[in-house]
Amino acid sequence: MSKSTDIAGLFDQYVMGTYSPTATVTSGHGCKVRDADGMTYLDFTAGISVLNVGHTHPKVVKAIQDQAATLVHCSNLFYSPSQALLAQRLSKLGLGGKCFFCNSGAEANEAMVKMARLWGADKGKFEVVTMRNSFHGRTLAMCSATGQSKIQHGFDPLPLGFAYAAFNDIESVKEQVNDRTVAIMVEAVQGEGGVIAATEEFMKGVRVLCDEKGLLMLCDEVQCGLGRTGYWFGYERCGIQPDAFSLAKSLAGGVPMGAMVVSPKLADVFKPGSHGSTFGGNPLASAAALAVLDVIEEEGLVARSAEAGVLLREGLQAFVDKYDKVLEVRGEGLLVGLAIEGSAKDVVSACRQMGLLCCMAGENVVRFLPPLNVKDDEIEEALEMIGDALEEVYNPEADE
Ligand SMILES: *Cc1c(COP(=O)(O)O)cnc(C)c1O
């Protein structure tokens, strides 16, 4: 049982079809992964922005191995040194308050919404304004928070307490704010929604509105956080600070982990019994996350993301100039999208055949999320494969 087709067969038979996997990935190192048949790919999905420091980074591997041999889990009934140190690190990088740990992005966003509701409960405020085309996760409440009908369809009745505004349109947000509103939740760059960056003007507008009306500004940094956009956190690009933000995806380098980071004014909203998570912040995940933060700092990956992003986006721009159906390059740092007229699916699968893994963002955008320590020559190699893939999809008759 080693070949890709056998494994795909087992998936078809036994794994519920919530995804449509393509390649079979069995090992990875840095920016490269290998499949069950020995084929090597350049991985510009990085596990959907999870492997920001690359696959099997030696420091992260060692931290996981050491912690696994010492103490994997102890529950939150007891103090854990690595969780304490991680909370301190994230507080110092972020808002100077406290952290809550969980296991995924959806849970981290749920924690933000629960905390906002608890904060507003005395005043009878509970409604959270989110953006159309956003993505906040797959729990029932986060399906409700996500402003996309395709995520919500078939799951009625969805939890109440969300209102939707147009992204990058502050007037639309103002229209949704009323006496019940407690918070505004926004992504600094919409990832799943098509790699669309919030404008600085919009983020500043949301901040001012929250200050004027006494609302909480909540940022979903699950995809755009931890160096991905060329800043530690995506909101920094816009020169504002939210009252709380969520992290997950890349936080523990592939060990499942989510976190909510809050400012001092929200530090004590949750009390014993308000909220919880059995696994949240367990020693294994916390040790992995501490190693990930060390690597980002030691290797200067926040600046590297900004620099490599320019190289990648400049290279992609040439394809916009060359092909009518390639419309636009989008994104910040190494959260990069290539907008296509029609479905992006054919381009993604042509890239895979060339040896490059990338993914979609919505129907019409090819999304590139390489590890932040991707090398210049790996970007050049990827651009060549993207060029070949586009030629095959849009110009199949042309002579070589
Ligand atoms: C991936 C993602 C989530 C959901 O994270 P899970 O770990 O899959 O629950 C939430 N928000 C954003 C912006 C994401 O990209």
The ligand as an SDF file (V2000), in Angstrom:
LIG
                    3D

 15 15  0  0  0  0  0  0  0  0999 V2000
   -8.5300   28.8600    7.6310 C   0  0  0  0  0  0  0  0  0  0  0  0
   -9.2300   30.0400    8.2080 C   0  0  0  0  0  0  0  0  0  0  0  0
  -10.1290   29.9110    9.2750 C   0  0  0  0  0  0  0  0  0  0  0  0
  -10.5360   28.5750    9.8300 C   0  0  0  0  0  0  0  0  0  0  0  0
   -9.4810   27.9050   10.4070 O   0  0  0  0  0  0  0  0  0  0  0  0
   -9.6560   26.3450   10.8240 P   0  0  0  0  0  0  0  0  0  0  0  0
   -8.3940   26.0140   11.5200 O   0  0  0  0  0  0  0  0  0  0  0  0
   -9.8520   25.5880    9.5420 O   0  0  0  0  0  0  0  0  0  0  0  0
  -10.8570   26.2620   11.6880 O   0  0  0  0  0  0  0  0  0  0  0  0
  -10.6770   31.0570    9.8030 C   0  0  0  0  0  0  0  0  0  0  0  0
  -10.3660   32.2680    9.3140 N   0  0  0  0  0  0  0  0  0  0  0  0
   -9.5120   32.4390    8.2790 C   0  0  0  0  0  0  0  0  0  0  0  0
   -9.1970   33.8090    7.7990 C   0  0  0  0  0  0  0  0  0  0  0  0
   -8.9230   31.3260    7.6840 C   0  0  0  0  0  0  0  0  0  0  0  0
   -8.1050   31.4830    6.6400 O   0  0  0  0  0  0  0  0  0  0  0  0
  1  2  1  0
  2  3  1  0
  2 14  2  0
  3  4  1  0
  3 10  2  0
  4  5  1  0
  5  6  1  0
  6  7  2  0
  6  8  1  0
  6  9  1  0
 10 11  1  0
 11 12  2  0
 12 13  1  0
 12 14  1  0
 14 15  1  0
M  END
$$$$
